[in-house]
């Protein structure tokens, strides 16, 4: 079965392919003249819906999946939240986003390191039915980046009941416990 992902994030694509190996995934980058909408929503759900609807308009007869996720840090009033990918600026690297987050933690609330990764998936069936799926994992922010795996904030996020960051745990373990893994497993039930 064919499914289209409204993302250009290679790390996310790999997680979807790993967790749903029976699906044939395509991404918006394969569509030459397609321009994804800007993420202007006020929630993960709104952003995921905008992405999915935009891609569904050009791929109406297949499964289309939009996803938005991010890191909420309690000591930063749940920031960066929906701004996670662009926390240090529109074209910031993962390292720049991490550096800004750690700097803000030092300035505001170094003691409150509680955090969570949140994921919202909006899936449209070939017939156009909408499905809303959420995933979450609690954890805390490390004092400094650790590990070489993963992407985004993985080097500083330590999941609950773990001693290592997602970047240290590796993709196999991350795909068992992550926010996106929880949501993708729920999505798998639709297929």
Phi and psi in degrees as GROMACS dihedral restraints (atoms count N, CA, C in turn):
[ dihedral_restraints ]
;  ai    aj    ak    al  type     phi  dphi    fc
    3     4     5     6     1   -99.6    20    10
    4     5     6     7     1   138.3    20    10
    6     7     8     9     1  -140.5    20    10
    7     8     9    10     1   143.6    20    10
    9    10    11    12     1  -112.3    20    10
   10    11    12    13     1   131.4    20    10
   12    13    14    15     1  -102.5    20    10
   13    14    15    16     1   128.6    20    10
   15    16    17    18     1   -86.6    20    10
   16    17    18    19     1    71.6    20    10
   18    19    20    21     1  -155.9    20    10
   19    20    21    22     1   157.3    20    10
   21    22    23    24     1  -117.6    20    10
   22    23    24    25     1     4.9    20    10
   24    25    26    27     1   -81.8    20    10
   25    26    27    28     1   107.8    20    10
   27    28    29    30     1   -60.5    20    10
   28    29    30    31     1   -35.8    20    10
   30    31    32    33     1   -61.6    20    10
   31    32    33    34     1   -41.7    20    10
   33    34    35    36     1   -66.7    20    10
   34    35    36    37     1   -41.2    20    10
   36    37    38    39     1   -59.1    20    10
   37    38    39    40     1   -44.5    20    10
   39    40    41    42     1   -61.4    20    10
   40    41    42    43     1   -40.7    20    10
   42    43    44    45     1   -64.4    20    10
   43    44    45    46     1   -43.5    20    10
   45    46    47    48     1   -61.8    20    10
   46    47    48    49     1   -46.1    20    10
   48    49    50    51     1   -62.9    20    10
   49    50    51    52     1   -38.9    20    10
   51    52    53    54     1   -68.3    20    10
   52    53    54    55     1   -41.8    20    10
   54    55    56    57     1   -84.7    20    10
   55    56    57    58     1   -20.0    20    10
   57    58    59    60     1  -128.6    20    10
   58    59    60    61     1    65.6    20    10
   60    61    62    63     1   -66.8    20    10
   61    62    63    64     1   -17.4    20    10
   63    64    65    66     1   -82.7    20    10
   64    65    66    67     1    -9.7    20    10
   66    67    68    69     1   -93.0    20    10
   67    68    69    70     1   147.3    20    10
   69    70    71    72     1   -97.3    20    10
   70    71    72    73     1   107.1    20    10
   72    73    74    75     1   -92.0    20    10
   73    74    75    76     1   140.2    20    10
   75    76    77    78     1  -127.1    20    10
   76    77    78    79     1   159.1    20    10
   78    79    80    81     1  -127.2    20    10
   79    80    81    82     1   165.6    20    10
   81    82    83    84     1   -60.2    20    10
   82    83    84    85     1   -22.7    20    10
   84    85    86    87     1   -64.9    20    10
   85    86    87    88     1   -19.9    20    10
   87    88    89    90     1   -76.9    20    10
   88    89    90    91     1    -9.4    20    10
   90    91    92    93     1  -100.5    20    10
   91    92    93    94     1   110.2    20    10
   93    94    95    96     1   -50.8    20    10
   94    95    96    97     1   -57.2    20    10
   96    97    98    99     1   -92.9    20    10
   97    98    99   100     1     9.3    20    10
   99   100   101   102     1   -79.6    20    10
  100   101   102   103     1   132.7    20    10
  102   103   104   105     1  -120.1    20    10
  103   104   105   106     1   117.9    20    10
  105   106   107   108     1   -66.6    20    10
  106   107   108   109     1   151.5    20    10
  108   109   110   111     1   -72.4    20    10
  109   110   111   112     1   153.6    20    10
  111   112   113   114     1   -68.4    20    10
  112   113   114   115     1   148.7    20    10
  114   115   116   117     1   -83.9    20    10
  115   116   117   118     1    88.8    20    10
  117   118   119   120     1  -109.4    20    10
  118   119   120   121     1     5.2    20    10
  120   121   122   123     1   -67.6    20    10
  121   122   123   124     1   164.3    20    10
  123   124   125   126     1  -100.3    20    10
  124   125   126   127     1     5.1    20    10
  126   127   128   129     1  -151.6    20    10
  127   128   129   130     1   165.1    20    10
  129   130   131   132     1   -59.7    20    10
  130   131   132   133     1   -40.4    20    10
  132   133   134   135     1   -62.8    20    10
  133   134   135   136     1   -44.7    20    10
  135   136   137   138     1   -61.9    20    10
  136   137   138   139     1   -43.5    20    10
  138   139   140   141     1   -65.1    20    10
  139   140   141   142     1   -43.6    20    10
  141   142   143   144     1   -61.7    20    10
  142   143   144   145     1   -41.3    20    10
  144   145   146   147     1   -64.5    20    10
  145   146   147   148     1   -43.5    20    10
  147   148   149   150     1   -59.1    20    10
  148   149   150   151     1   -44.7    20    10
  150   151   152   153     1   -62.7    20    10
  151   152   153   154     1   -47.8    20    10
  153   154   155   156     1   -65.3    20    10
  154   155   156   157     1   -44.4    20    10
  156   157   158   159     1   -62.3    20    10
  157   158   159   160     1   -41.6    20    10
  159   160   161   162     1   -61.4    20    10
  160   161   162   163     1   -45.0    20    10
  162   163   164   165     1   -72.0    20    10
  163   164   165   166     1   -34.9    20    10
  165   166   167   168     1   -62.3    20    10
  166   167   168   169     1   -31.2    20    10
  168   169   170   171     1   -63.3    20    10
  169   170   171   172     1   -29.2    20    10
  171   172   173   174     1  -103.2    20    10
  172   173   174   175     1   -10.6    20    10
  174   175   176   177     1  -131.6    20    10
  175   176   177   178     1    66.0    20    10
  177   178   179   180     1   -72.4    20    10
  178   179   180   181     1   -22.1    20    10
  180   181   182   183     1  -105.0    20    10
  181   182   183   184     1    17.1    20    10
  183   184   185   186     1  -132.3    20    10
  184   185   186   187     1   170.4    20    10
  186   187   188   189     1   -67.5    20    10
  187   188   189   190     1   133.4    20    10
  189   190   191   192     1  -127.3    20    10
  190   191   192   193     1   135.3    20    10
  192   193   194   195     1  -126.8    20    10
  193   194   195   196     1   123.7    20    10
  195   196   197   198     1  -110.3    20    10
  196   197   198   199     1   142.2    20    10
  198   199   200   201     1  -140.0    20    10
  199   200   201   202     1   138.9    20    10
  201   202   203   204     1  -136.5    20    10
  202   203   204   205     1   138.5    20    10
  204   205   206   207     1  -149.6    20    10
  205   206   207   208     1   164.8    20    10
  207   208   209   210     1  -175.4    20    10
  208   209   210   211     1  -179.3    20    10
  210   211   212   213     1  -108.1    20    10
  211   212   213   214     1   128.4    20    10
  213   214   215   216     1  -111.9    20    10
  214   215   216   217     1   122.8    20    10
  216   217   218   219     1  -111.2    20    10
  217   218   219   220     1   121.3    20    10
  219   220   221   222     1   -58.8    20    10
  220   221   222   223     1   -41.8    20    10
  222   223   224   225     1   -67.9    20    10
  223   224   225   226     1   -11.4    20    10
  225   226   227   228     1  -115.7    20    10
  226   227   228   229     1    28.6    20    10
  228   229   230   231     1    54.1    20    10
  229   230   231   232     1    43.5    20    10
  231   232   233   234     1    69.0    20    10
  232   233   234   235     1    15.5    20    10
  234   235   236   237     1   -82.6    20    10
  235   236   237   238     1   155.5    20    10
  237   238   239   240     1   -78.3    20    10
  238   239   240   241     1   -15.5    20    10
  240   241   242   243     1    53.1    20    10
  241   242   243   244     1  -128.0    20    10
  243   244   245   246     1   -68.0    20    10
  244   245   246   247     1    -9.2    20    10
  246   247   248   249     1   -97.6    20    10
  247   248   249   250     1    12.7    20    10
  249   250   251   252     1   -53.5    20    10
  250   251   252   253     1   -45.1    20    10
  252   253   254   255     1   -70.8    20    10
  253   254   255   256     1   -21.5    20    10
  255   256   257   258     1  -127.4    20    10
  256   257   258   259     1    30.2    20    10
  258   259   260   261     1   -59.4    20    10
  259   260   261   262     1   -40.9    20    10
  261   262   263   264     1   -96.0    20    10
  262   263   264   265     1     9.7    20    10
  264   265   266   267     1   134.6    20    10
  265   266   267   268     1   161.6    20    10
  267   268   269   270     1   -57.3    20    10
  268   269   270   271     1   -34.8    20    10
  270   271   272   273     1  -117.9    20    10
  271   272   273   274     1    28.9    20    10
  273   274   275   276     1   -69.3    20    10
  274   275   276   277     1   146.5    20    10
  276   277   278   279     1   -80.2    20    10
  277   278   279   280     1   166.7    20    10
  279   280   281   282     1   -56.6    20    10
  280   281   282   283     1   -43.3    20    10
  282   283   284   285     1   -62.6    20    10
  283   284   285   286     1   -38.6    20    10
  285   286   287   288     1   -67.8    20    10
  286   287   288   289     1   -40.6    20    10
  288   289   290   291     1   -63.4    20    10
  289   290   291   292     1   -43.1    20    10
  291   292   293   294     1   -63.4    20    10
  292   293   294   295     1   -44.8    20    10
  294   295   296   297     1   -60.5    20    10
  295   296   297   298     1   -42.6    20    10
  297   298   299   300     1   -64.6    20    10
  298   299   300   301     1   -43.5    20    10
  300   301   302   303     1   -61.1    20    10
  301   302   303   304     1   -45.5    20    10
  303   304   305   306     1   -65.2    20    10
  304   305   306   307     1   -36.8    20    10
  306   307   308   309     1   -65.2    20    10
  307   308   309   310     1   -44.6    20    10
  309   310   311   312     1   -63.8    20    10
  310   311   312   313     1   -36.2    20    10
  312   313   314   315     1   -62.1    20    10
  313   314   315   316     1   -42.9    20    10
  315   316   317   318     1   -62.3    20    10
  316   317   318   319     1   -42.0    20    10
  318   319   320   321     1   -73.2    20    10
  319   320   321   322     1   -36.3    20    10
  321   322   323   324     1  -103.8    20    10
  322   323   324   325     1   -52.4    20    10
  324   325   326   327     1  -157.8    20    10
  325   326   327   328     1    72.3    20    10
  327   328   329   330     1   -63.1    20    10
  328   329   330   331     1   -24.3    20    10
  330   331   332   333     1   -80.4    20    10
  331   332   333   334     1   -34.0    20    10
  333   334   335   336     1   -91.6    20    10
  334   335   336   337     1    92.9    20    10
  336   337   338   339     1  -103.3    20    10
  337   338   339   340     1     6.9    20    10
  339   340   341   342     1   -61.5    20    10
  340   341   342   343     1   138.5    20    10
  342   343   344   345     1  -155.6    20    10
  343   344   345   346     1   169.3    20    10
  345   346   347   348     1  -151.0    20    10
  346   347   348   349     1   149.4    20    10
  348   349   350   351     1   -96.1    20    10
  349   350   351   352     1   134.8    20    10
  351   352   353   354     1  -122.7    20    10
  352   353   354   355     1   141.8    20    10
  354   355   356   357     1  -136.3    20    10
  355   356   357   358     1   136.9    20    10
  357   358   359   360     1  -128.1    20    10
  358   359   360   361     1   128.3    20    10
  360   361   362   363     1  -112.7    20    10
  361   362   363   364     1   132.1    20    10
  363   364   365   366     1  -113.6    20    10
  364   365   366   367     1   120.4    20    10
  366   367   368   369     1  -117.5    20    10
  367   368   369   370     1   137.2    20    10
  369   370   371   372     1  -114.3    20    10
  370   371   372   373     1   127.1    20    10
  372   373   374   375     1   -72.4    20    10
  373   374   375   376     1   168.0    20    10
  375   376   377   378     1   -56.8    20    10
  376   377   378   379     1   -28.5    20    10
  378   379   380   381     1   -84.4    20    10
  379   380   381   382     1    -8.2    20    10
  381   382   383   384     1    99.9    20    10
  382   383   384   385     1     3.4    20    10
  384   385   386   387     1   -68.0    20    10
  385   386   387   388     1   138.4    20    10
  387   388   389   390     1  -100.3    20    10
  388   389   390   391     1   136.9    20    10
  390   391   392   393     1  -125.2    20    10
  391   392   393   394     1   133.8    20    10
  393   394   395   396     1  -112.4    20    10
  394   395   396   397     1   124.3    20    10
  396   397   398   399     1  -132.0    20    10
  397   398   399   400     1   132.7    20    10
  399   400   401   402     1  -121.4    20    10
  400   401   402   403     1   151.1    20    10
  402   403   404   405     1  -143.1    20    10
  403   404   405   406     1   152.3    20    10
  405   406   407   408     1  -154.4    20    10
  406   407   408   409     1   148.3    20    10
  408   409   410   411     1  -140.8    20    10
  409   410   411   412     1   131.1    20    10
  411   412   413   414     1   -85.4    20    10
  412   413   414   415     1   157.2    20    10
  414   415   416   417     1  -178.8    20    10
  415   416   417   418     1  -153.6    20    10
  417   418   419   420     1  -148.4    20    10
  418   419   420   421     1   164.2    20    10
  420   421   422   423     1   -93.5    20    10
  421   422   423   424     1   129.8    20    10
  423   424   425   426     1   -72.0    20    10
  424   425   426   427     1   161.1    20    10
  426   427   428   429     1   -69.3    20    10
  427   428   429   430     1   -28.9    20    10
  429   430   431   432     1  -153.3    20    10
  430   431   432   433     1   161.0    20    10
  432   433   434   435     1   -61.8    20    10
  433   434   435   436     1   139.5    20    10
  435   436   437   438     1  -141.3    20    10
  436   437   438   439     1   134.4    20    10
  438   439   440   441     1    97.2    20    10
  439   440   441   442     1   160.2    20    10
  441   442   443   444     1  -111.9    20    10
  442   443   444   445     1   -10.3    20    10
  444   445   446   447     1   -86.6    20    10
  445   446   447   448     1   175.3    20    10
  447   448   449   450     1    73.9    20    10
  448   449   450   451     1  -160.5    20    10
  450   451   452   453     1  -156.3    20    10
  451   452   453   454     1   174.6    20    10
  453   454   455   456     1    62.2    20    10
  454   455   456   457     1  -129.8    20    10
  456   457   458   459     1   -91.0    20    10
  457   458   459   460     1    10.4    20    10
  459   460   461   462     1   -52.2    20    10
  460   461   462   463     1   -36.4    20    10
  462   463   464   465     1   -69.0    20    10
  463   464   465   466     1   -11.2    20    10
  465   466   467   468     1  -121.6    20    10
  466   467   468   469     1     0.8    20    10
  468   469   470   471     1  -101.1    20    10
  469   470   471   472     1   120.3    20    10
  471   472   473   474     1  -105.7    20    10
  472   473   474   475     1   111.2    20    10
  474   475   476   477     1   -64.0    20    10
  475   476   477   478     1   151.2    20    10
  477   478   479   480     1   -52.9    20    10
  478   479   480   481     1   140.3    20    10
  480   481   482   483     1    68.0    20    10
  481   482   483   484     1    17.5    20    10
  483   484   485   486     1  -125.7    20    10
  484   485   486   487     1   157.6    20    10
  486   487   488   489     1  -106.0    20    10
  487   488   489   490     1   -11.8    20    10
  489   490   491   492     1  -113.4    20    10
  490   491   492   493     1   158.1    20    10
  492   493   494   495     1   -74.4    20    10
  493   494   495   496     1   164.7    20    10
  495   496   497   498     1   -55.2    20    10
  496   497   498   499     1   -38.2    20    10
  498   499   500   501     1   -64.9    20    10
  499   500   501   502     1   -30.3    20    10
  501   502   503   504     1   -83.4    20    10
  502   503   504   505     1   -34.1    20    10
  504   505   506   507     1   -67.9    20    10
  505   506   507   508     1   -32.3    20    10
  507   508   509   510     1    90.7    20    10
  508   509   510   511     1   164.1    20    10
  510   511   512   513     1   -63.0    20    10
  511   512   513   514     1   -38.7    20    10
  513   514   515   516     1   -59.9    20    10
  514   515   516   517     1   -49.2    20    10
  516   517   518   519     1   -69.2    20    10
  517   518   519   520     1   -41.5    20    10
  519   520   521   522     1   -57.7    20    10
  520   521   522   523     1   -40.7    20    10
  522   523   524   525     1   -72.3    20    10
  523   524   525   526     1    -5.3    20    10
  525   526   527   528     1   -91.7    20    10
  526   527   528   529     1   -31.3    20    10
  528   529   530   531     1  -124.2    20    10
  529   530   531   532     1   -10.3    20    10
  531   532   533   534     1   -70.6    20    10
  532   533   534   535     1   164.3    20    10
  534   535   536   537     1   -55.9    20    10
  535   536   537   538     1   -45.0    20    10
  537   538   539   540     1   -70.6    20    10
  538   539   540   541     1   -36.9    20    10
  540   541   542   543     1   -62.3    20    10
  541   542   543   544     1   -42.5    20    10
  543   544   545   546     1   -60.0    20    10
  544   545   546   547     1   -45.7    20    10
  546   547   548   549     1   -68.2    20    10
  547   548   549   550     1   -40.7    20    10
  549   550   551   552     1   -65.9    20    10
  550   551   552   553     1   -36.5    20    10
  552   553   554   555     1   -63.4    20    10
  553   554   555   556     1   -38.1    20    10
  555   556   557   558     1   -66.7    20    10
  556   557   558   559     1   -39.4    20    10
  558   559   560   561     1   -61.5    20    10
  559   560   561   562     1   -38.6    20    10
  561   562   563   564     1   -57.3    20    10
  562   563   564   565     1   -30.9    20    10
  564   565   566   567     1   -64.1    20    10
  565   566   567   568     1   -24.4    20    10
  567   568   569   570     1   -71.1    20    10
  568   569   570   571     1   -26.3    20    10
